[in-house]
Amino acid sequence: MPGNNDHILNLARRLRSQVHAPVIGGIAVYLHGVGRSTVDLDFYAVDRRVTADELEAAGAKWDTARREHVLDGVPIHTITPEDSGVVIGRTSTIDGVLVVTLKDLIAIKLLSGLNNRGRSRDLGDVEDLIRSVPLDKRFAAKLPPSLRKEFKTVVDAVRAGEGNLPPGRRF
């Protein structure tokens, strides 16, 4: 069953003044322009303990069995620079939510999808961002050098797939 983005976005907005970490994950993909639903809220936490303390002060409860916080029925995860492989430099605010920049989001999603089995959704998010924003190979210059070739390969695959769509059907 798909998530309720409106509920999750409202929660992210409410937490903005209490949790000093930008949003990543599905909600960040949604805020950057992809019509995608999600069931959880992911924060980029430089210090996981500080973010956990902020979440708990805001009323989130730690679920030991699932290893996640939960607030208003929404699972909340923290992803560190070590987890993601990306140190973010800047953030932006979209629709009242502090979020990682598009270049950092794509870098995080590419690394996750390429390096973790079972995370093909992350590569799908990159494909969807390429279609929706839209992005082309020039965007690769904004990414870490180690990801530029992979990003260009994904752009080529997306563009090749668009050529196979029936007439009048474009993303």
DRENPA-3360 file (N, C-alpha, C; in nm, 2 decimals, always signed):
BEGIN
1 = MPGNNDHI = +0.08/-0.12/+0.00/+0.00/+0.00/+0.00/+0.09/+0.12/+0.00 ~ +0.07/+0.22/-0.10/+0.15/+0.34/-0.10/+0.14/+0.42/+0.02 ~ +0.24/+0.50/+0.05/+0.24/+0.59/+0.16/+0.15/+0.72/+0.14 ~ +0.14/+0.80/+0.24/+0.07/+0.92/+0.23/+0.17/+1.04/+0.24 ~ +0.21/+1.08/+0.12/+0.31/+1.19/+0.11/+0.26/+1.32/+0.19 ~ +0.14/+1.35/+0.18/+0.09/+1.47/+0.25/+0.11/+1.46/+0.40 ~ +0.08/+1.35/+0.46/+0.10/+1.32/+0.60/+0.25/+1.33/+0.63 ~ +0.34/+1.27/+0.55/+0.48/+1.27/+0.58/+0.54/+1.41/+0.56;
9 = LNLARRLR = +0.49/+1.48/+0.46/+0.54/+1.62/+0.43/+0.50/+1.71/+0.55 ~ +0.38/+1.69/+0.60/+0.34/+1.78/+0.71/+0.42/+1.74/+0.83 ~ +0.46/+1.62/+0.85/+0.54/+1.58/+0.96/+0.68/+1.64/+0.95 ~ +0.74/+1.63/+0.83/+0.87/+1.69/+0.80/+0.87/+1.84/+0.82 ~ +0.76/+1.91/+0.78/+0.75/+2.05/+0.81/+0.75/+2.08/+0.96 ~ +0.67/+2.00/+1.03/+0.66/+2.02/+1.17/+0.79/+2.00/+1.25 ~ +0.87/+1.90/+1.20/+0.99/+1.87/+1.26/+1.11/+1.96/+1.23 ~ +1.09/+2.04/+1.13/+1.19/+2.13/+1.08/+1.26/+2.22/+1.18;
17 = SQVHAPVI = +1.18/+2.27/+1.27/+1.23/+2.36/+1.38/+1.29/+2.28/+1.49 ~ +1.27/+2.15/+1.50/+1.32/+2.07/+1.61/+1.43/+1.97/+1.57 ~ +1.43/+1.93/+1.44/+1.53/+1.84/+1.39/+1.62/+1.91/+1.29 ~ +1.75/+1.92/+1.32/+1.84/+2.01/+1.24/+1.91/+1.92/+1.14 ~ +1.84/+1.85/+1.06/+1.89/+1.76/+0.96/+1.81/+1.76/+0.84 ~ +1.87/+1.77/+0.72/+1.79/+1.77/+0.60/+1.72/+1.63/+0.56 ~ +1.62/+1.64/+0.49/+1.55/+1.52/+0.44/+1.62/+1.46/+0.32 ~ +1.63/+1.33/+0.32/+1.68/+1.26/+0.20/+1.57/+1.15/+0.17;
25 = GGIAVYLH = +1.60/+1.06/+0.08/+1.51/+0.95/+0.05/+1.39/+0.99/-0.04 ~ +1.29/+0.91/-0.02/+1.17/+0.93/-0.11/+1.10/+1.06/-0.11 ~ +1.10/+1.12/+0.01/+1.03/+1.25/+0.02/+1.12/+1.36/-0.05 ~ +1.25/+1.34/-0.04/+1.34/+1.44/-0.11/+1.32/+1.42/-0.26 ~ +1.31/+1.30/-0.31/+1.29/+1.27/-0.45/+1.16/+1.34/-0.49 ~ +1.05/+1.32/-0.41/+0.92/+1.38/-0.44/+0.93/+1.54/-0.44 ~ +1.00/+1.59/-0.35/+1.02/+1.74/-0.34/+1.10/+1.79/-0.46 ~ +1.19/+1.71/-0.51/+1.27/+1.76/-0.63/+1.20/+1.73/-0.76;
33 = GVGRSTVD = +1.07/+1.69/-0.76/+0.99/+1.68/-0.88/+0.94/+1.55/-0.93 ~ +0.96/+1.44/-0.86/+0.91/+1.31/-0.91/+0.78/+1.28/-0.83 ~ +0.68/+1.24/-0.91/+0.56/+1.19/-0.85/+0.57/+1.06/-0.79 ~ +0.63/+1.05/-0.67/+0.66/+0.92/-0.61/+0.60/+0.92/-0.47 ~ +0.55/+0.81/-0.43/+0.50/+0.80/-0.29/+0.60/+0.72/-0.21 ~ +0.60/+0.75/-0.08/+0.69/+0.68/+0.02/+0.61/+0.65/+0.15 ~ +0.67/+0.57/+0.23/+0.60/+0.53/+0.36/+0.68/+0.58/+0.48 ~ +0.80/+0.64/+0.45/+0.89/+0.68/+0.57/+0.95/+0.81/+0.54;
41 = LDFYAVDR = +1.02/+0.86/+0.65/+1.09/+0.98/+0.64/+1.24/+0.96/+0.68 ~ +1.33/+1.00/+0.59/+1.47/+0.98/+0.61/+1.54/+1.11/+0.63 ~ +1.62/+1.12/+0.73/+1.70/+1.23/+0.76/+1.85/+1.20/+0.74 ~ +1.92/+1.30/+0.68/+2.07/+1.29/+0.67/+2.12/+1.35/+0.80 ~ +2.18/+1.27/+0.88/+2.23/+1.30/+1.01/+2.38/+1.30/+1.02 ~ +2.44/+1.41/+1.04/+2.59/+1.42/+1.06/+2.62/+1.34/+1.19 ~ +2.54/+1.36/+1.29/+2.56/+1.29/+1.42/+2.43/+1.22/+1.45 ~ +2.43/+1.09/+1.43/+2.30/+1.01/+1.45/+2.25/+1.03/+1.59;
49 = RVTADELE = +2.33/+1.04/+1.69/+2.28/+1.05/+1.83/+2.22/+1.18/+1.85 ~ +2.27/+1.29/+1.80/+2.21/+1.42/+1.81/+2.07/+1.42/+1.74 ~ +2.06/+1.37/+1.62/+1.94/+1.36/+1.55/+1.84/+1.28/+1.63 ~ +1.88/+1.17/+1.68/+1.79/+1.08/+1.76/+1.74/+1.16/+1.88 ~ +1.82/+1.23/+1.95/+1.78/+1.31/+2.07/+1.68/+1.42/+2.02 ~ +1.70/+1.48/+1.91/+1.61/+1.58/+1.86/+1.47/+1.51/+1.82 ~ +1.48/+1.40/+1.76/+1.35/+1.33/+1.73/+1.28/+1.29/+1.85 ~ +1.34/+1.24/+1.95/+1.28/+1.20/+2.08/+1.22/+1.32/+2.15;
57 = AAGAKWDT = +1.29/+1.43/+2.15/+1.24/+1.55/+2.21/+1.11/+1.60/+2.14 ~ +1.10/+1.57/+2.01/+0.98/+1.61/+1.93/+0.87/+1.51/+1.95 ~ +0.90/+1.40/+2.02/+0.79/+1.30/+2.05/+0.80/+1.16/+1.98 ~ +0.91/+1.15/+1.90/+0.93/+1.02/+1.83/+0.97/+0.91/+1.93 ~ +0.93/+0.79/+1.91/+0.96/+0.68/+1.99/+1.05/+0.59/+1.92 ~ +1.15/+0.53/+1.99/+1.24/+0.44/+1.93/+1.18/+0.30/+1.93 ~ +1.18/+0.23/+1.81/+1.13/+0.10/+1.80/+1.25/+0.01/+1.79 ~ +1.28/-0.06/+1.90/+1.41/-0.14/+1.91/+1.40/-0.25/+1.81;
65 = ARREHVLD = +1.29/-0.32/+1.80/+1.28/-0.44/+1.71/+1.30/-0.40/+1.56 ~ +1.25/-0.28/+1.52/+1.27/-0.24/+1.38/+1.39/-0.14/+1.36 ~ +1.45/-0.10/+1.47/+1.56/-0.01/+1.46/+1.53/+0.12/+1.39 ~ +1.42/+0.18/+1.43/+1.38/+0.31/+1.37/+1.30/+0.39/+1.47 ~ +1.29/+0.52/+1.45/+1.20/+0.60/+1.52/+1.06/+0.60/+1.46 ~ +0.96/+0.62/+1.53/+0.82/+0.63/+1.48/+0.76/+0.75/+1.54 ~ +0.69/+0.83/+1.46/+0.62/+0.95/+1.50/+0.49/+0.96/+1.42 ~ +0.38/+0.97/+1.48/+0.25/+0.98/+1.41/+0.23/+0.87/+1.30;
73 = GVPIHTIT = +0.28/+0.75/+1.34/+0.27/+0.64/+1.25/+0.37/+0.63/+1.14 ~ +0.46/+0.73/+1.13/+0.56/+0.73/+1.02/+0.70/+0.68/+1.07 ~ +0.75/+0.58/+1.01/+0.88/+0.53/+1.04/+0.99/+0.64/+1.00 ~ +1.08/+0.66/+1.09/+1.19/+0.77/+1.06/+1.32/+0.70/+1.07 ~ +1.41/+0.73/+0.97/+1.54/+0.67/+0.97/+1.64/+0.78/+0.96 ~ +1.76/+0.75/+1.01/+1.87/+0.85/+1.00/+1.98/+0.78/+0.92 ~ +2.03/+0.86/+0.82/+2.14/+0.81/+0.73/+2.26/+0.91/+0.75 ~ +2.37/+0.85/+0.79/+2.49/+0.93/+0.81/+2.58/+0.95/+0.69;
81 = PEDSGVVI = +2.67/+1.04/+0.69/+2.77/+1.05/+0.57/+2.83/+0.91/+0.55 ~ +2.87/+0.84/+0.65/+2.93/+0.71/+0.64/+2.84/+0.61/+0.57 ~ +2.71/+0.62/+0.61/+2.61/+0.53/+0.55/+2.59/+0.56/+0.40 ~ +2.58/+0.69/+0.37/+2.55/+0.73/+0.23/+2.67/+0.74/+0.14 ~ +2.79/+0.76/+0.20/+2.91/+0.78/+0.11/+2.92/+0.92/+0.06 ~ +2.83/+1.01/+0.11/+2.83/+1.15/+0.06/+2.83/+1.24/+0.17 ~ +2.92/+1.34/+0.17/+2.92/+1.45/+0.26/+2.85/+1.57/+0.19 ~ +2.74/+1.61/+0.24/+2.66/+1.71/+0.18/+2.72/+1.85/+0.21;
89 = GRTSTIDG = +2.72/+1.94/+0.11/+2.78/+2.07/+0.14/+2.67/+2.17/+0.17 ~ +2.56/+2.16/+0.10/+2.45/+2.26/+0.11/+2.32/+2.19/+0.12 ~ +2.22/+2.27/+0.16/+2.08/+2.22/+0.17/+2.00/+2.33/+0.10 ~ +1.87/+2.29/+0.08/+1.78/+2.39/+0.03/+1.65/+2.37/+0.10 ~ +1.56/+2.46/+0.08/+1.42/+2.45/+0.14/+1.32/+2.44/+0.02 ~ +1.25/+2.33/+0.02/+1.14/+2.31/-0.08/+1.01/+2.29/-0.01 ~ +0.91/+2.37/-0.04/+0.78/+2.35/+0.02/+0.78/+2.34/+0.17 ~ +0.87/+2.42/+0.23/+0.88/+2.43/+0.38/+0.96/+2.31/+0.44;
97 = VLVVTLKD = +1.03/+2.23/+0.36/+1.11/+2.12/+0.42/+1.26/+2.14/+0.38 ~ +1.34/+2.13/+0.48/+1.49/+2.13/+0.46/+1.53/+2.00/+0.39 ~ +1.59/+2.01/+0.28/+1.62/+1.89/+0.19/+1.76/+1.90/+0.13 ~ +1.82/+1.79/+0.11/+1.95/+1.79/+0.04/+1.93/+1.84/-0.10 ~ +2.04/+1.90/-0.16/+2.04/+1.95/-0.29/+2.02/+1.83/-0.39 ~ +1.98/+1.87/-0.51/+1.96/+1.77/-0.61/+2.09/+1.69/-0.64 ~ +2.20/+1.76/-0.65/+2.33/+1.69/-0.68/+2.36/+1.59/-0.57 ~ +2.34/+1.63/-0.44/+2.37/+1.53/-0.34/+2.27/+1.42/-0.33;
105 = LIAIKLLS = +2.15/+1.45/-0.36/+2.04/+1.34/-0.36/+2.08/+1.24/-0.47 ~ +2.11/+1.29/-0.59/+2.15/+1.19/-0.70/+2.27/+1.11/-0.66 ~ +2.37/+1.18/-0.60/+2.49/+1.11/-0.56/+2.46/+1.00/-0.46 ~ +2.38/+1.03/-0.36/+2.34/+0.93/-0.26/+2.26/+0.82/-0.32 ~ +2.17/+0.85/-0.41/+2.09/+0.75/-0.47/+2.17/+0.66/-0.56 ~ +2.26/+0.72/-0.64/+2.35/+0.64/-0.73/+2.43/+0.54/-0.65 ~ +2.50/+0.60/-0.54/+2.59/+0.51/-0.46/+2.51/+0.40/-0.40 ~ +2.39/+0.43/-0.34/+2.31/+0.33/-0.28/+2.27/+0.22/-0.38;
113 = GLNNRGRS = +2.22/+0.26/-0.49/+2.17/+0.17/-0.59/+2.28/+0.08/-0.65 ~ +2.40/+0.14/-0.67/+2.51/+0.07/-0.73/+2.58/-0.03/-0.63 ~ +2.58/+0.01/-0.50/+2.66/-0.06/-0.40/+2.58/-0.16/-0.31 ~ +2.45/-0.15/-0.32/+2.36/-0.23/-0.23/+2.26/-0.31/-0.30 ~ +2.27/-0.44/-0.30/+2.17/-0.53/-0.36/+2.04/-0.50/-0.29 ~ +1.94/-0.51/-0.37/+1.80/-0.48/-0.31/+1.77/-0.34/-0.30 ~ +1.85/-0.25/-0.36/+1.82/-0.10/-0.36/+1.81/-0.05/-0.50 ~ +1.75/-0.13/-0.58/+1.73/-0.09/-0.72/+1.63/+0.03/-0.73;
121 = RDLGDVED = +1.55/+0.05/-0.63/+1.46/+0.16/-0.62/+1.54/+0.29/-0.62 ~ +1.66/+0.29/-0.57/+1.74/+0.41/-0.57/+1.78/+0.45/-0.71 ~ +1.82/+0.35/-0.79/+1.85/+0.37/-0.93/+1.73/+0.42/-1.01 ~ +1.62/+0.36/-0.97/+1.49/+0.41/-1.03/+1.46/+0.55/-1.00 ~ +1.49/+0.59/-0.88/+1.47/+0.73/-0.84/+1.56/+0.82/-0.93 ~ +1.69/+0.78/-0.95/+1.77/+0.86/-1.04/+1.72/+0.87/-1.18 ~ +1.67/+0.76/-1.23/+1.61/+0.76/-1.36/+1.49/+0.86/-1.37 ~ +1.40/+0.85/-1.26/+1.28/+0.93/-1.26/+1.32/+1.08/-1.25;
129 = LIRSVPLD = +1.43/+1.11/-1.17/+1.47/+1.25/-1.16/+1.52/+1.30/-1.30 ~ +1.60/+1.21/-1.37/+1.65/+1.25/-1.50/+1.53/+1.29/-1.59 ~ +1.42/+1.21/-1.59/+1.30/+1.23/-1.67/+1.23/+1.36/-1.63 ~ +1.21/+1.37/-1.50/+1.12/+1.47/-1.45/+1.17/+1.61/-1.44 ~ +1.30/+1.62/-1.40/+1.36/+1.76/-1.38/+1.36/+1.84/-1.51 ~ +1.40/+1.81/-1.62/+1.48/+1.69/-1.67/+1.63/+1.72/-1.66 ~ +1.71/+1.62/-1.66/+1.85/+1.63/-1.65/+1.92/+1.56/-1.77 ~ +2.03/+1.61/-1.81/+2.11/+1.55/-1.92/+2.25/+1.53/-1.87;
137 = KRFAAKLP = +2.34/+1.48/-1.96/+2.47/+1.45/-1.92/+2.55/+1.56/-1.86 ~ +2.52/+1.68/-1.90/+2.59/+1.80/-1.84/+2.58/+1.81/-1.69 ~ +2.48/+1.75/-1.63/+2.46/+1.75/-1.49/+2.57/+1.67/-1.42 ~ +2.63/+1.57/-1.49/+2.73/+1.49/-1.43/+2.85/+1.57/-1.38 ~ +2.88/+1.69/-1.44/+2.99/+1.77/-1.39/+2.97/+1.82/-1.25 ~ +2.84/+1.82/-1.20/+2.82/+1.86/-1.06/+2.84/+1.74/-0.96 ~ +2.85/+1.62/-1.01/+2.86/+1.51/-0.92/+3.01/+1.48/-0.89 ~ +3.04/+1.40/-0.79/+3.17/+1.36/-0.76/+3.23/+1.28/-0.89;
145 = PSLRKEFK = +3.36/+1.30/-0.92/+3.42/+1.24/-1.04/+3.39/+1.09/-1.05 ~ +3.39/+1.02/-0.94/+3.37/+0.88/-0.94/+3.23/+0.83/-0.99 ~ +3.13/+0.93/-0.99/+3.00/+0.89/-1.02/+2.96/+0.95/-1.16 ~ +3.04/+1.03/-1.22/+3.00/+1.09/-1.35/+2.98/+0.99/-1.46 ~ +3.06/+0.90/-1.48/+3.05/+0.80/-1.58/+2.92/+0.72/-1.56 ~ +2.89/+0.68/-1.44/+2.77/+0.60/-1.41/+2.64/+0.68/-1.44 ~ +2.65/+0.81/-1.40/+2.53/+0.90/-1.42/+2.51/+0.91/-1.57 ~ +2.61/+0.93/-1.65/+2.59/+0.94/-1.79/+2.54/+0.82/-1.85;
153 = TVVDAVRA = +2.58/+0.70/-1.80/+2.53/+0.57/-1.85/+2.38/+0.57/-1.82 ~ +2.33/+0.61/-1.70/+2.19/+0.61/-1.67/+2.11/+0.71/-1.76 ~ +2.17/+0.82/-1.78/+2.11/+0.92/-1.88/+2.09/+0.85/-2.01 ~ +2.19/+0.79/-2.06/+2.18/+0.72/-2.19/+2.07/+0.61/-2.19 ~ +2.06/+0.54/-2.09/+1.96/+0.43/-2.07/+1.82/+0.49/-2.07 ~ +1.80/+0.60/-2.00/+1.67/+0.66/-1.99/+1.63/+0.72/-2.12 ~ +1.72/+0.79/-2.19/+1.69/+0.84/-2.32/+1.67/+0.73/-2.43 ~ +1.74/+0.62/-2.42/+1.72/+0.51/-2.51/+1.58/+0.45/-2.49;
161 = GEGNLPPG = +1.54/+0.44/-2.36/+1.41/+0.39/-2.33/+1.30/+0.48/-2.37 ~ +1.32/+0.61/-2.37/+1.21/+0.70/-2.41/+1.19/+0.69/-2.56 ~ +1.30/+0.65/-2.64/+1.28/+0.63/-2.78/+1.20/+0.51/-2.82 ~ +1.18/+0.42/-2.72/+1.11/+0.30/-2.75/+0.96/+0.31/-2.71 ~ +0.92/+0.43/-2.66/+0.78/+0.45/-2.62/+0.69/+0.47/-2.74 ~ +0.57/+0.43/-2.73/+0.48/+0.46/-2.84/+0.47/+0.61/-2.87 ~ +0.43/+0.65/-2.99/+0.42/+0.79/-3.02/+0.32/+0.86/-2.93 ~ +0.36/+0.98/-2.88/+0.27/+1.06/-2.79/+0.29/+1.02/-2.65;
169 = RRF = +0.37/+0.92/-2.62/+0.38/+0.87/-2.48/+0.53/+0.91/-2.44 ~ +0.55/+1.02/-2.37/+0.68/+1.06/-2.32/+0.67/+1.09/-2.17 ~ +0.78/+1.08/-2.10/+0.78/+1.10/-1.96/+0.80/+1.25/-1.94;
% end
